[in-house]
Amino acid sequence: MPGLTIDPRIEFLTKVAGLAGSAIAVSKVAYSYVNDFTFKRKIAKAAADIDSMLPQLAKMKCDPWQQDPVLESYAQHLEEELQCNLKRLMDLKAESQRRAARRNEEPQGVRRWLLLYRPEGGEGLIMQGFFYISLITMLLMIAFLPIAGLYSIFILPFLVLVVGSGLFERAIALRMKRVGNAVRLKHVVHPNCDLKGFHRVFALYAWRDGQWFSRGVFYLFVIGVVYVLIRWARSFLKVEVSDHWSWQEGIFFTMPLLFFAQLFRVQALSQRAKQRMFPKADLVTSGVAEAAPTV
């Protein structure tokens, strides 16, 4: 596209926000995984120690030479170690219950505003990553305003868009958290478990499930991505076109479309999951349930 140049400051801001937001989301998942893995190792070690001690104690109790003072001292030592390991295992069980309770509680305060909890699956990780990208972009744009001069007039609309996008992503992540809590507490399968592979990636499910607007916007962005990729490929292959795009320009146009396509795809999936998990949620929200008779 002749004459199109990307401001180095905008390119730098986009790179910093994307890398930092993605790093925060991935580091949260990595920390949760390492923490859970270490905790499971502690439980496995305590159980293995108990399993190794029980046969020894049983054998010594049945041994006719157990009257030997040395063996009695050793058996007493094993019993003490066994009691210590049993106590440790009970402490780990209590800690596991506390972790489960914390995992299934509704986040409050700072944890709710900054989504400081484990994401719900792959889509939850995407939403939290998008949220942190929007948050960091907002902070960088606010810091950039004092030195922007006249350009601040053009920055403000984008700042409003970023703030609105961040709030939208936060609402989706919290909705997914609520559904995930209900799935774990009720011991039921996830409402979207019937969507696999291609159907999940492209939000292909019955139209009677609703979410027409979100899915319609998602498909529009997908069409936009396909158009940009075709146009970009034609420029790259030197096919006769009115203008040519560099690879930087292709990425510049493709990434926002992919961003909003994913945003509305996860929005549609989370709405579907919420409506199937809480079929009367809309009535309660609209106030109709207040007039309904109680059973």
C-alpha positions in Angstrom: 0.0 0.0 0.0 1.9 3.1 -1.2 2.5 5.7 1.4 1.6 3.6 4.3 4.3 3.8 7.0 4.0 2.4 10.6 5.1 4.9 13.2 8.0 3.3 15.1 6.5 4.4 18.4 3.2 2.6 17.6 5.2 -0.5 16.5 7.2 -0.4 19.7 4.1 0.1 21.9 2.3 -2.8 20.2 5.3 -5.2 20.6 5.8 -4.3 24.3 2.1 -4.7 25.1 1.7 -8.0 23.2 4.9 -9.5 24.6 4.2 -8.3 28.2 0.6 -9.3 28.3 1.3 -12.7 26.8 4.2 -13.2 29.2 2.0 -12.4 32.2 -0.8 -14.8 31.2 1.6 -17.6 30.4 3.7 -17.1 33.6 0.5 -17.4 35.6 -0.3 -20.7 34.0 3.3 -21.9 34.4 3.3 -21.0 38.0 0.0 -22.8 38.7 1.3 -25.9 36.9 4.6 -26.0 38.8 2.9 -25.4 42.1 0.4 -28.2 41.5 3.1 -30.5 40.3 5.2 -29.9 43.4 2.2 -30.3 45.6 1.3 -33.7 44.0 4.9 -34.8 44.4 4.7 -34.1 48.1 1.5 -36.2 48.4 3.0 -39.0 46.4 6.2 -39.0 48.5 4.2 -39.1 51.8 2.1 -42.0 50.5 5.1 -43.9 49.3 6.9 -43.5 52.7 3.8 -44.9 54.4 3.5 -47.8 52.0 7.2 -48.7 52.6 6.8 -48.6 56.4 3.6 -50.6 56.8 5.0 -54.0 55.5 8.1 -53.6 57.7 6.0 -53.0 60.8 3.7 -55.9 60.0 6.6 -58.2 59.5 8.2 -57.2 62.7 5.0 -57.6 64.7 4.8 -61.2 63.4 8.5 -61.9 63.8 9.2 -64.3 66.8 12.5 -62.3 67.4 10.6 -59.1 68.1 11.5 -59.4 71.8 15.0 -58.3 70.9 15.5 -54.8 72.4 17.2 -53.5 69.3 14.3 -54.6 67.1 11.8 -53.2 69.6 13.6 -49.8 69.5 13.7 -49.9 65.7 9.9 -50.8 65.6 9.2 -47.9 67.9 11.2 -45.6 65.6 9.2 -46.9 62.6 5.9 -46.3 64.4 6.9 -42.7 65.2 8.0 -42.1 61.6 4.7 -43.6 60.4 2.7 -41.3 62.7 4.7 -38.3 61.4 4.0 -39.3 57.8 0.3 -39.9 58.5 0.1 -36.4 60.1 1.9 -34.9 57.1 -0.5 -36.7 54.7 -3.5 -35.3 56.6 -2.0 -31.8 56.5 -1.5 -32.2 52.8 -5.1 -33.4 52.5 -6.3 -30.3 54.4 -4.2 -28.1 52.2 -5.7 -29.8 49.1 -9.2 -29.0 50.4 -8.2 -25.4 51.0 -6.8 -25.1 47.5 -9.9 -26.6 46.0 -12.1 -24.1 48.0 -10.0 -21.2 46.9 -10.1 -22.5 43.3 -13.9 -22.6 43.3 -14.6 -19.3 45.1 -15.6 -16.1 43.3 -12.7 -13.7 43.1 -13.1 -10.5 45.0 -11.3 -7.2 45.2 -8.0 -6.9 43.4 -8.2 -10.6 42.3 -11.5 -9.8 40.5 -10.3 -6.6 38.9 -7.0 -7.9 37.7 -8.1 -11.5 37.0 -5.5 -12.8 39.5 -6.7 -16.4 39.4 -6.1 -19.5 37.3 -7.6 -19.2 33.8 -10.4 -21.5 32.8 -8.9 -23.6 30.0 -7.5 -22.5 26.7 -10.1 -19.8 26.0 -9.7 -18.5 29.6 -5.9 -18.2 29.0 -6.6 -16.3 25.7 -9.0 -13.9 27.5 -6.6 -13.2 30.3 -3.8 -12.6 27.8 -6.0 -10.2 25.8 -6.9 -8.4 29.1 -3.3 -7.9 30.1 -2.4 -6.7 26.6 -5.2 -4.2 26.8 -4.2 -3.1 30.3 -0.6 -2.6 29.4 -1.5 -0.8 26.2 -3.8 1.5 28.2 -1.0 2.3 30.6 1.5 2.9 27.8 -0.9 5.2 26.0 -1.7 7.2 29.1 2.1 7.6 29.7 2.5 8.6 26.1 -0.2 11.3 26.2 1.9 14.1 27.8 4.5 14.0 25.1 2.1 13.3 22.2 1.2 17.0 21.7 -1.4 17.4 18.9 -1.3 13.6 18.3 -3.2 13.2 21.6 -6.4 14.0 19.8 -6.0 10.9 17.7 -4.8 8.8 20.7 -7.8 9.4 22.9 -10.3 7.5 20.6 -7.9 4.5 20.6 -7.6 4.8 24.3 -11.3 4.6 24.8 -11.4 1.5 22.4 -8.6 -0.2 24.5 -10.4 0.5 27.8 -13.7 -0.8 26.4 -12.0 -3.9 25.0 -10.3 -4.6 28.3 -13.6 -4.4 30.2 -15.2 -6.6 27.6 -12.4 -9.2 28.0 -12.6 -9.0 31.8 -16.4 -9.7 31.7 -15.9 -12.7 29.5 -13.1 -14.1 31.7 -15.3 -13.7 34.8 -18.2 -15.4 33.1 -16.0 -18.3 32.3 -14.8 -18.4 35.9 -18.4 -18.6 37.1 -19.2 -21.5 34.8 -16.0 -23.3 35.7 -16.8 -23.0 39.4 -20.3 -24.4 38.8 -18.9 -27.4 36.8 -16.5 -28.3 39.6 -18.9 -27.8 42.5 -21.8 -29.7 40.8 -19.5 -32.4 39.4 -21.0 -32.1 36.0 -19.5 -32.0 32.5 -18.8 -28.6 30.9 -21.7 -27.3 28.9 -19.5 -26.9 25.8 -18.0 -30.4 26.0 -20.0 -31.3 22.9 -18.0 -28.9 20.8 -14.8 -30.4 19.5 -12.1 -29.4 17.1 -13.4 -27.6 14.0 -16.8 -26.9 15.6 -15.2 -25.2 18.6 -12.6 -23.2 16.6 -15.3 -21.8 14.3 -18.2 -21.7 16.9 -20.3 -24.1 14.7 -23.3 -25.2 16.7 -27.1 -25.0 16.4 -28.5 -21.5 15.9 -31.2 -22.3 18.5 -28.5 -21.9 21.1 -28.4 -18.2 20.3 -25.4 -15.8 20.4 -26.3 -14.7 16.8 -24.7 -11.3 17.2 -21.4 -12.5 18.6 -21.1 -15.3 16.1 -22.1 -13.0 13.3 -19.4 -10.5 14.2 -16.9 -13.3 14.6 -17.6 -14.6 11.1 -17.2 -11.0 9.7 -13.8 -10.8 11.2 -12.9 -14.2 9.9 -13.9 -13.1 6.4 -11.7 -10.0 6.9 -8.8 -12.1 8.0 -9.2 -14.4 4.9 -9.4 -11.3 2.6 -6.3 -9.7 4.1 -4.3 -12.9 3.9 -5.3 -13.4 0.2 -4.4 -9.8 -0.6 -1.1 -10.2 1.3 -0.3 -13.4 -0.5 -1.0 -11.8 -3.9 1.4 -9.0 -3.1 4.0 -11.5 -1.8 3.7 -13.6 -5.0 4.1 -10.5 -7.2 0.6 -11.1 -8.6 -0.7 -8.0 -10.5 -2.5 -5.9 -7.9 -3.1 -2.2 -7.6 -0.8 -1.9 -4.6 1.6 -4.2 -2.7 1.9 -4.9 1.0 5.1 -5.6 2.8 5.1 -8.4 5.5 4.9 -5.7 8.2 1.8 -4.2 6.7 0.2 -7.7 6.4 0.8 -8.4 10.1 -0.4 -4.9 11.0 -3.8 -5.5 9.3 -4.1 -9.2 10.2 -3.4 -9.2 13.9 -6.2 -6.8 15.0 -8.7 -8.8 12.9 -7.5 -12.1 14.5 -7.7 -10.4 17.9 -11.3 -9.4 17.6 -12.3 -12.6 15.9 -11.0 -14.6 18.9 -12.6 -12.1 21.2 -16.1 -12.6 19.8 -15.6 -16.4 19.4 -14.9 -16.8 23.1 -17.7 -14.4 23.9 -20.1 -16.6 22.0 -18.8 -19.8 23.6 -18.9 -18.4 27.1 -22.5 -17.1 26.6 -23.6 -20.5 25.4 -21.9 -22.2 28.4 -23.6 -19.8 30.8 -27.0 -20.1 29.3 -26.8 -23.9 29.4 -25.4 -24.0 32.9 -27.7 -21.3 34.3 -30.8 -21.5 32.2 -32.7 -19.0 34.5 -29.9 -16.5 34.7 -31.5 -14.2 32.1 -34.7 -14.2 34.1 -33.0 -13.2 37.3 -31.0 -10.5 35.5 -34.0 -9.0 33.9 -36.1 -9.0 37.0 -38.8 -11.4 35.7 -37.8 -13.9 38.4 -38.9 -11.5 41.1 -42.5 -11.8 39.9 -42.4 -15.5 39.4 -44.0 -17.7 42.1 -41.6 -19.6 44.3 -42.0 -23.4 44.6 
